[in-house]
Amino acid sequence: MLDRLYLPLLGLAALAAIALSLVWPQGLGARSPGPFGHTPVQQTPAVQAAMKREADASQQRLTQTRQAVRSLQSQAIAPSQ
């Protein structure tokens, strides 16, 4: 391909990539600027409440599991009790 055609196209592609990077969301919690922006799903109150419920349930299951393991270990150490 001719350099006179290839290099300007490469420059335009680079500028397009830079322009896209300026408006594309930068992760789960970030918003896009201007007309492209919207509230991320993870920041809505309903989803945050669901995530908190899930984390609390997970913590409760972990606590119950640890308690069951401790109980089994104490029975193995002192079976007469």
C-alpha distances in whole Angstrom, upper triangle without the diagonal:
4,6,9,7,6,10,12,11,12,15,16,16,18,20,21,22,24,26,26,28,30,32,32,35,35,37,41,43,40,40,37,37,38,38,36,39,42,44,43,45,47,48,50,54,54,52,53,57,55,53,57,59,57,57,60,61,59,61,64,63,62,66,67,66,67,70,70,69,72,75,74,74,77,79,77,79,82,83,86,85
4,5,5,6,8,10,11,12,14,16,16,18,20,21,22,24,26,27,28,31,32,32,36,36,39,42,44,41,41,37,38,38,38,37,40,43,45,45,47,48,50,52,55,56,53,55,58,57,55,58,61,59,59,62,63,61,63,66,65,64,68,70,68,69,72,73,72,74,77,76,76,79,81,80,81,85,85,89,88
4,5,5,6,8,10,10,12,14,15,16,18,19,21,22,24,25,26,28,30,31,34,34,37,40,42,39,39,36,36,37,37,35,38,41,44,43,46,47,48,50,54,55,52,53,57,56,54,57,59,57,57,61,62,60,61,65,64,63,66,68,67,68,71,72,70,73,76,75,75,78,80,79,80,83,84,88,86
4,6,6,7,9,11,11,13,15,16,17,19,21,22,23,25,27,28,30,31,34,35,38,41,42,39,39,35,35,36,36,35,38,41,44,43,46,47,48,50,54,55,52,53,57,56,55,58,60,58,58,62,63,61,63,66,65,65,68,70,69,69,73,73,72,75,77,77,77,80,82,81,82,85,86,90,88
4,6,6,6,9,10,11,12,15,16,17,19,20,21,23,25,26,28,28,32,33,36,39,40,37,36,33,33,34,33,32,35,38,41,41,43,45,46,48,52,52,50,51,55,54,52,55,58,56,56,60,60,59,60,64,63,62,66,68,66,67,71,71,70,73,75,75,75,78,80,79,80,83,84,88,86
4,6,5,6,9,10,10,12,14,15,16,18,20,21,23,25,26,26,30,30,33,36,38,35,35,31,32,33,33,31,34,37,40,39,41,42,44,46,50,50,48,49,52,51,50,53,55,53,53,57,58,56,58,61,60,59,63,65,63,64,67,68,67,69,72,72,71,75,76,75,77,80,81,84,83
4,5,5,6,9,10,10,12,14,15,16,18,20,21,23,25,25,29,29,32,35,37,34,33,30,30,31,32,30,33,36,39,38,41,42,43,45,49,50,47,48,52,51,49,52,54,53,52,56,57,55,57,60,60,59,62,64,63,63,67,68,66,69,72,71,71,74,76,75,76,79,80,84,82
4,5,5,6,9,10,10,12,14,15,16,18,20,21,23,24,28,28,31,35,36,33,32,28,28,29,29,28,31,34,37,37,39,41,41,44,47,48,46,47,51,50,48,51,54,52,52,56,57,55,57,60,60,59,62,64,63,64,67,68,67,69,72,72,72,75,77,76,77,80,81,85,83
4,5,5,6,9,10,10,12,14,15,16,18,20,22,22,26,26,29,32,34,31,30,27,27,28,27,26,29,32,35,34,37,38,39,41,45,46,44,45,48,48,46,49,51,50,50,53,54,53,54,58,57,57,60,62,61,61,65,66,65,67,70,69,69,73,74,74,75,78,79,82,81
4,5,5,6,9,10,11,12,14,15,17,19,21,21,24,24,27,31,32,29,29,26,26,27,27,26,28,31,34,33,36,37,38,40,44,45,42,43,47,46,44,47,50,48,48,51,52,50,52,56,55,54,57,59,58,59,62,63,62,64,67,67,67,70,72,71,72,75,76,80,78
4,5,5,6,9,10,11,12,14,15,17,19,20,23,24,27,30,31,28,27,24,24,25,26,24,27,30,33,32,35,36,37,39,43,44,42,43,46,46,44,47,50,48,48,51,52,51,52,56,55,55,58,60,59,59,63,64,63,65,68,68,67,70,72,72,73,76,77,80,79
4,5,5,6,9,10,10,12,14,15,17,18,22,23,26,29,30,27,26,22,22,23,23,22,25,28,31,30,33,35,35,37,41,42,40,41,45,44,43,46,48,47,47,50,51,50,52,55,55,54,57,59,58,59,62,63,62,65,67,67,67,70,72,72,73,76,77,80,78
4,5,5,6,9,10,10,12,14,16,16,20,20,23,26,28,25,24,21,22,22,23,21,23,26,29,28,31,32,33,36,39,40,38,39,42,42,40,43,45,44,44,47,48,47,49,52,51,51,54,56,55,56,59,60,59,61,64,64,64,67,69,68,70,73,73,77,75
4,5,5,6,9,10,11,13,15,15,19,19,22,25,26,23,23,20,20,22,22,21,23,26,29,28,31,32,32,35,38,40,37,38,41,41,39,42,45,43,43,46,47,46,47,51,50,50,53,55,54,54,58,59,58,60,63,63,63,66,68,67,68,71,72,75,74
4,5,5,6,9,10,11,13,14,18,18,22,25,26,22,21,18,18,19,20,19,21,24,27,27,30,31,31,34,37,39,36,37,41,41,39,42,44,43,43,46,48,46,48,51,51,50,53,56,55,55,59,60,59,61,64,64,64,67,69,68,70,72,73,77,75
4,5,5,6,9,10,11,12,16,17,20,23,24,21,20,16,17,17,18,16,19,22,25,24,27,29,29,31,35,36,34,35,39,38,37,40,42,41,41,44,46,44,46,49,49,49,52,54,53,54,57,58,58,60,62,62,63,65,67,67,68,71,72,75,73
4,5,5,6,9,10,10,14,14,17,20,22,19,18,15,16,18,18,16,18,21,24,23,25,27,28,30,34,35,32,33,37,36,34,37,40,38,38,42,43,41,43,46,46,45,48,51,50,51,54,55,54,56,59,59,59,62,64,63,65,68,69,72,70
4,5,5,6,9,10,13,13,17,20,21,18,17,14,14,16,17,16,17,21,23,22,26,26,27,29,33,34,32,33,36,36,34,37,40,38,38,42,43,41,43,46,46,46,48,51,50,51,54,55,54,56,59,59,59,62,64,64,65,68,69,72,70
4,5,5,7,9,12,14,17,20,20,17,16,12,12,13,14,13,15,18,21,21,24,26,26,28,32,33,31,32,35,35,34,36,39,38,38,41,43,42,43,46,47,46,49,51,51,52,55,56,55,57,60,60,61,63,65,65,66,69,70,73,71
4,5,6,6,10,11,14,17,18,15,14,11,11,13,13,11,13,16,19,18,21,23,23,25,29,30,28,29,33,32,31,34,36,35,35,39,40,39,40,44,44,43,46,48,48,49,52,53,53,55,57,58,58,60,62,62,64,66,67,70,68
4,6,5,8,9,12,15,16,13,12,10,11,13,15,12,13,16,18,17,21,21,22,24,28,29,27,27,31,31,29,32,35,33,33,37,38,37,38,41,42,41,44,46,46,46,49,51,50,52,55,55,55,58,60,60,61,64,65,68,66
4,6,8,9,13,16,16,12,11,8,8,10,12,11,12,15,17,17,20,21,21,24,27,29,27,27,31,31,30,32,35,34,34,37,39,38,39,42,43,42,45,47,47,47,50,52,52,53,56,57,57,59,61,61,62,65,66,69,67
4,7,9,12,14,14,11,9,5,6,8,9,7,8,12,14,14,18,19,19,21,25,26,24,25,29,29,28,30,33,32,32,35,37,36,38,41,41,41,44,46,46,47,49,51,51,52,55,56,56,58,61,61,62,64,65,68,66
4,6,9,11,12,9,8,6,8,11,11,8,9,11,13,13,16,17,17,20,23,24,22,23,27,27,25,28,30,29,29,33,34,33,35,38,38,38,41,43,43,43,46,48,48,49,52,53,53,55,57,57,59,61,62,65,63
4,6,8,8,6,6,5,8,11,12,9,8,10,11,9,12,13,14,16,20,21,19,19,23,23,21,24,27,26,26,29,31,30,31,34,35,34,37,39,39,40,43,44,44,46,49,49,50,52,54,54,55,58,59,62,60
4,7,8,5,7,8,11,14,16,13,11,13,13,11,14,14,14,18,21,22,20,20,23,23,21,24,27,25,25,28,30,29,30,33,34,33,36,38,38,38,41,43,42,44,47,47,48,50,52,52,53,56,57,60,58
4,6,6,8,10,13,17,18,14,13,13,12,10,12,11,12,16,19,20,17,17,20,20,18,20,23,22,21,25,26,25,26,30,30,29,32,34,34,35,38,39,39,41,43,44,44,46,49,49,50,52,53,56,54
4,6,8,11,14,17,18,15,13,12,10,7,8,7,9,12,15,16,13,13,17,16,14,17,20,18,18,21,23,22,23,27,27,27,29,32,31,32,35,36,37,38,41,42,42,44,46,47,48,50,51,54,52
4,7,10,13,16,17,15,12,11,9,6,9,7,7,11,14,15,13,12,16,16,14,16,19,19,18,21,23,23,24,27,28,27,30,32,32,33,36,37,38,39,42,43,43,45,47,48,49,51,52,55,52
4,7,9,13,14,12,9,10,9,7,11,10,10,13,16,18,16,15,19,20,18,20,23,23,22,25,27,26,27,31,32,31,33,36,36,37,39,41,41,43,45,46,47,49,51,51,52,55,56,58,56
4,6,9,11,9,6,6,7,7,11,11,10,13,16,18,17,17,20,21,20,22,25,25,25,27,29,29,30,33,34,34,36,39,39,40,42,44,44,46,48,49,50,52,54,55,56,58,59,61,59
4,7,8,6,4,7,9,10,13,15,14,16,19,21,20,20,24,24,23,25,28,28,28,31,33,32,34,37,37,37,40,42,42,43,46,47,47,49,51,52,53,55,57,58,59,61,62,65,62
4,7,6,5,9,11,12,16,17,16,18,21,24,22,23,26,27,26,28,31,31,31,34,36,35,37,39,40,40,43,45,45,46,49,50,51,52,54,56,56,58,60,61,62,64,65,68,65
4,6,6,9,12,14,18,20,18,19,22,25,24,24,28,29,28,30,33,33,33,36,38,38,39,42,43,43,45,48,48,49,51,53,53,55,57,58,59,61,63,64,65,67,68,71,68
4,6,8,12,14,17,20,18,19,22,24,23,25,28,28,28,31,33,33,34,36,38,38,40,42,43,44,46,48,48,50,52,53,54,56,58,59,60,62,64,64,66,68,68,71,69
4,7,10,12,15,17,17,18,21,22,21,23,26,26,26,28,31,31,31,34,36,35,37,40,40,41,43,45,45,47,49,51,51,53,55,56,57,59,61,61,63,65,66,68,66
4,7,9,12,14,13,14,18,19,18,19,23,23,23,25,28,28,28,31,33,33,34,37,38,38,40,42,43,44,46,48,48,50,52,53,54,56,58,59,60,62,63,66,63
4,6,9,11,10,11,14,16,15,16,19,20,20,22,25,25,26,28,30,30,32,34,35,36,38,40,40,42,44,45,46,48,50,51,52,54,56,56,58,60,60,63,61
4,6,8,7,7,11,13,12,13,16,17,17,19,21,21,22,25,26,27,28,31,32,32,34,36,37,38,40,42,43,44,46,48,49,51,52,53,55,57,57,60,57
4,5,6,7,11,12,10,11,15,15,14,17,19,19,20,22,24,24,26,28,29,30,32,34,34,35,38,39,40,42,44,45,46,48,50,50,52,54,54,57,55
4,5,6,9,9,7,9,12,12,11,14,16,16,17,20,21,21,23,26,26,27,30,31,32,33,35,37,38,40,41,42,44,46,47,48,50,51,52,55,52
4,6,8,9,6,6,10,10,9,11,14,14,14,17,19,19,20,23,24,24,26,28,29,30,32,34,35,36,38,39,40,42,44,45,47,48,49,52,49
4,6,9,7,6,10,11,10,12,15,15,16,18,20,21,22,24,26,26,28,30,31,32,34,36,37,38,40,41,42,44,46,47,48,50,51,53,51
4,6,6,6,9,10,11,12,14,15,17,18,20,21,23,24,26,27,29,30,32,33,35,36,38,39,41,42,43,45,47,48,49,51,52,54,51
4,6,5,6,9,10,10,12,14,15,16,18,20,21,22,24,26,27,28,30,31,33,34,36,37,39,41,42,43,45,46,48,49,50,52,49
4,5,5,6,9,10,11,12,14,15,17,18,20,21,23,24,26,27,29,30,32,33,35,36,37,39,41,42,44,45,47,48,48,50,48
4,5,5,6,9,10,10,12,14,15,16,18,20,21,22,24,26,27,28,30,31,33,35,36,37,39,40,42,43,45,46,47,49,46
4,5,5,6,9,10,10,12,14,15,16,18,20,21,22,24,26,27,28,30,31,33,35,36,37,39,41,42,43,45,45,48,45
4,5,5,6,9,10,10,12,14,15,16,18,20,21,22,24,26,27,29,30,32,33,35,36,37,39,41,42,43,44,46,43
4,5,5,6,9,10,11,12,14,15,16,18,20,21,22,24,26,27,29,30,31,33,35,36,37,39,41,42,42,44,42
4,5,5,6,9,10,10,12,14,15,16,18,20,21,22,24,26,27,29,30,32,33,35,36,37,39,40,41,43,41
4,5,5,6,9,10,10,12,14,15,16,18,20,21,22,24,26,27,28,30,31,33,35,36,37,39,39,42,39
4,5,5,6,9,10,10,12,14,15,16,18,20,21,22,24,26,27,29,30,31,33,35,36,37,38,40,37
4,5,5,6,9,10,11,12,14,15,16,18,20,21,23,24,26,27,29,30,32,33,35,36,36,39,36
4,5,5,6,9,10,10,12,14,15,16,18,20,21,23,24,26,27,29,30,32,33,35,35,38,35
4,5,5,6,9,10,11,12,14,15,16,18,20,21,22,24,26,27,29,30,32,33,33,36,33
4,5,5,6,9,10,11,12,14,15,16,18,20,21,23,24,26,27,29,30,31,32,34,31
4,5,5,6,9,10,11,12,14,15,17,18,20,21,22,24,26,27,29,30,31,33,31
4,5,5,6,9,10,11,12,14,15,17,18,20,21,22,24,26,27,28,29,32,29
4,5,5,6,9,10,11,12,14,15,16,18,20,21,23,24,26,27,27,29,27
4,5,5,6,9,10,10,12,14,15,16,18,20,21,23,24,26,26,28,26
4,5,5,6,9,10,11,12,14,15,16,18,20,21,23,24,25,27,25
4,5,5,6,9,10,11,12,14,15,16,18,20,21,22,23,25,23
4,5,5,6,9,10,10,12,14,15,16,18,20,21,21,23,21
4,5,5,6,9,10,11,12,14,15,17,18,20,20,23,21
4,5,5,6,9,10,10,12,14,15,16,18,19,22,20
4,5,5,6,9,10,11,12,14,15,16,17,19,17
4,5,5,6,9,10,11,12,14,15,15,18,16
4,5,5,6,9,10,10,12,14,15,18,16
4,5,5,6,9,10,10,12,13,16,14
4,5,5,6,9,10,11,11,13,11
4,5,5,6,9,10,10,13,12
4,5,5,6,9,10,13,12
4,5,5,6,8,10,9
4,5,5,5,8,7
4,6,6,9,10
4,6,9,10
4,6,6
4,6
4
